[in-house]
Amino acid sequence: MNQILLHCCCGPCATYTVNRLREEEFEITTFWYNPNIHPFTEHQSRLEAMRTLAKSMELPLIVAEGYNMIDYFRAVTGHEGERCGDCFRLRLSNTAEVARSKGFTHFTTTLLISPYQKHELLRTVGEAEAEEHGVEFYYEDLRSGFRDSHQLSRELNLYHQKYCGCVYSEWERYGKVDIARILGGDEK
């Protein structure tokens, strides 16, 4: 059986993704590394939901030490309007490195379930990190399971976030601004 390290952005997105990967006969370990999530209380709420899910679905969970939001800001500063690629790279690079160091055959991410993420960019970044770290990136377009993931997570009473995670997405959601337009990037 192939072993896969599943980067998890949140518990709700992991529900369907885990079930789908189990159908593909992967042995799954979940991984939490999300220095983009802001503020700290939001990070902790999402992490707690992930811990709840891991326990209920009997999933091993590796949690990266600390809350390294400075790494995220260093990655995106100066090009916040095009931040998603840098954010994907930061998180998937770390995931690929952990996967390689712990002997996993594959890695992937729950970000692949979101209709709000740029899938071609995710795939490109994932494949580049796979090549760099010597572990295979598993790509599957999981967007068809997005509604199912929300239903499953409601049944488990998991915390549901209202924005992608970073301070910029929070600003876009609640401030109703188009950061890419303001900053001259090509996002959204």
C-alpha positions as CSV (number, residue, x, y, z in Angstrom):
1,M,0.0,0.0,0.0
2,N,1.3,3.5,-0.9
3,Q,1.8,5.9,2.0
4,I,0.7,9.5,1.5
5,L,1.2,12.6,3.6
6,L,-1.8,14.7,3.3
7,H,-1.3,18.4,3.9
8,C,-4.5,19.7,5.6
9,C,-5.6,23.3,5.4
10,C,-8.6,22.6,7.6
11,G,-10.8,19.8,9.0
12,P,-13.7,20.4,6.7
13,C,-11.6,20.0,3.5
14,A,-10.0,16.9,4.9
15,T,-13.2,14.9,5.4
16,Y,-14.0,14.1,1.8
17,T,-10.3,14.1,0.8
18,V,-9.5,11.4,3.3
19,N,-12.4,9.2,2.2
20,R,-11.4,9.6,-1.5
21,L,-7.7,8.7,-0.8
22,R,-8.8,5.7,1.2
23,E,-10.8,4.6,-1.9
24,E,-7.5,4.8,-3.8
25,E,-6.0,2.5,-1.1
26,F,-3.6,5.0,0.3
27,E,-2.4,4.7,3.9
28,I,-2.9,8.3,5.0
29,T,-1.1,10.5,7.6
30,T,-2.3,14.0,7.9
31,F,0.0,17.0,8.2
32,W,-0.7,20.5,9.6
33,Y,1.5,23.3,8.4
34,N,-0.3,26.6,7.7
35,P,1.7,29.7,8.6
36,N,-0.5,31.7,6.3
37,I,-3.6,31.4,8.6
38,H,-4.2,34.7,10.4
39,P,-4.9,35.6,13.1
40,F,-3.4,33.2,15.6
41,T,-6.9,32.4,17.1
42,E,-8.1,31.4,13.6
43,H,-5.1,29.2,13.2
44,Q,-5.8,27.5,16.5
45,S,-9.5,27.0,15.7
46,R,-8.6,25.3,12.5
47,L,-6.0,23.2,14.1
48,E,-8.3,22.1,16.8
49,A,-10.9,21.1,14.2
50,M,-8.2,19.1,12.4
51,R,-7.3,17.3,15.7
52,T,-10.9,16.5,16.2
53,L,-11.2,15.1,12.7
54,A,-8.0,13.1,13.0
55,K,-9.2,11.5,16.2
56,S,-12.7,10.7,14.8
57,M,-11.3,9.2,11.5
58,E,-8.4,7.5,13.2
59,L,-5.8,9.4,11.3
60,P,-2.2,10.0,12.4
61,L,-1.6,13.7,12.5
62,I,1.8,15.4,12.3
63,V,1.7,19.0,13.5
64,A,4.6,21.3,12.5
65,E,6.0,23.1,15.5
66,G,5.2,26.7,16.1
67,Y,3.2,29.3,14.3
68,N,5.6,30.7,11.7
69,M,3.6,33.5,10.1
70,I,6.8,35.4,9.6
71,D,7.8,32.7,7.0
72,Y,4.5,33.4,5.2
73,F,4.9,37.2,5.2
74,R,8.5,36.9,4.0
75,A,7.3,34.7,1.1
76,V,4.6,37.1,-0.1
77,T,5.8,40.6,0.8
78,G,6.0,42.8,-2.2
79,H,3.7,40.7,-4.3
80,E,0.7,40.2,-2.1
81,G,-1.6,40.4,-5.2
82,E,0.0,37.2,-6.5
83,R,0.5,35.5,-3.1
84,C,-1.2,32.2,-3.7
85,G,1.7,30.6,-5.6
86,D,4.1,31.6,-2.9
87,C,1.8,30.3,-0.2
88,F,1.3,27.0,-2.0
89,R,5.1,26.7,-2.5
90,L,5.8,27.4,1.2
91,R,3.3,24.8,2.4
92,L,3.9,22.1,-0.2
93,S,7.7,22.4,0.0
94,N,7.5,21.8,3.7
95,T,5.0,18.9,3.2
96,A,7.2,17.3,0.5
97,E,10.3,17.6,2.8
98,V,8.5,15.9,5.7
99,A,7.1,13.3,3.3
100,R,10.6,12.5,2.0
101,S,12.2,12.5,5.5
102,K,9.6,10.2,6.9
103,G,9.6,7.7,3.9
104,F,6.2,8.5,2.4
105,T,5.8,7.5,-1.3
106,H,3.4,10.4,-2.0
107,F,2.2,13.7,-0.8
108,T,-0.9,15.8,-1.6
109,T,-3.1,18.6,-0.2
110,T,-6.7,19.2,0.8
111,L,-6.4,22.5,-1.1
112,L,-7.3,20.4,-4.2
113,I,-11.0,20.2,-3.0
114,S,-11.5,23.9,-3.0
115,P,-13.3,25.5,-6.0
116,Y,-11.6,28.8,-4.8
117,Q,-8.0,27.6,-5.4
118,K,-6.1,27.8,-8.6
119,H,-5.7,24.1,-9.5
120,E,-3.3,24.4,-12.3
121,L,-1.0,26.5,-10.1
122,L,-1.4,24.0,-7.3
123,R,-0.5,21.2,-9.6
124,T,2.5,23.0,-11.0
125,V,3.8,23.9,-7.6
126,G,3.2,20.4,-6.2
127,E,5.0,18.7,-9.1
128,A,7.9,21.1,-8.8
129,E,8.2,20.3,-5.1
130,A,7.9,16.6,-5.8
131,E,10.8,16.8,-8.2
132,E,12.9,18.8,-5.9
133,H,12.3,16.6,-2.8
134,G,12.2,13.2,-4.6
135,V,8.7,12.2,-3.5
136,E,5.6,11.9,-5.8
137,F,2.9,14.5,-5.8
138,Y,-0.6,13.0,-6.1
139,Y,-2.9,15.3,-8.0
140,E,-6.6,14.7,-8.3
141,D,-9.2,17.4,-8.9
142,L,-11.4,16.9,-5.9
143,R,-13.7,19.9,-6.4
144,S,-16.7,17.7,-7.1
145,G,-16.5,16.6,-3.4
146,F,-16.6,20.1,-2.0
147,R,-20.3,20.1,-1.0
148,D,-19.9,16.6,0.5
149,S,-17.0,17.8,2.6
150,H,-19.1,20.5,4.1
151,Q,-21.9,18.0,4.8
152,L,-19.5,15.5,6.4
153,S,-17.9,18.2,8.5
154,R,-21.2,19.5,9.8
155,E,-22.1,16.0,10.8
156,L,-18.9,16.0,12.8
157,N,-19.6,19.5,14.2
158,L,-16.3,20.8,12.9
159,Y,-15.4,24.5,12.9
160,H,-16.0,26.1,9.5
161,Q,-13.9,29.1,8.5
162,K,-15.2,32.0,6.5
163,Y,-12.1,32.8,4.4
164,C,-9.1,31.1,2.9
165,G,-6.8,31.8,5.8
166,C,-4.4,34.7,5.2
167,V,-4.9,38.2,6.3
168,Y,-5.3,39.3,2.7
169,S,-8.1,36.8,2.1
170,E,-9.7,38.0,5.3
171,W,-9.5,41.5,4.1
172,E,-11.0,40.6,0.7
173,R,-13.9,38.7,2.4
174,Y,-14.8,41.2,5.1
175,G,-13.4,44.5,3.6
176,K,-14.9,43.6,0.2
177,V,-11.7,44.7,-1.5
178,D,-9.9,43.3,-4.6
179,I,-6.3,43.2,-3.4
180,A,-5.0,42.1,-6.8
181,R,-6.5,45.2,-8.4
182,I,-5.2,47.4,-5.6
183,L,-1.7,46.0,-5.7
184,G,-1.5,45.2,-9.4
185,G,-1.3,41.4,-9.1
186,D,-3.3,38.8,-11.2
187,E,-5.2,37.0,-8.5
188,K,-9.0,36.7,-8.5
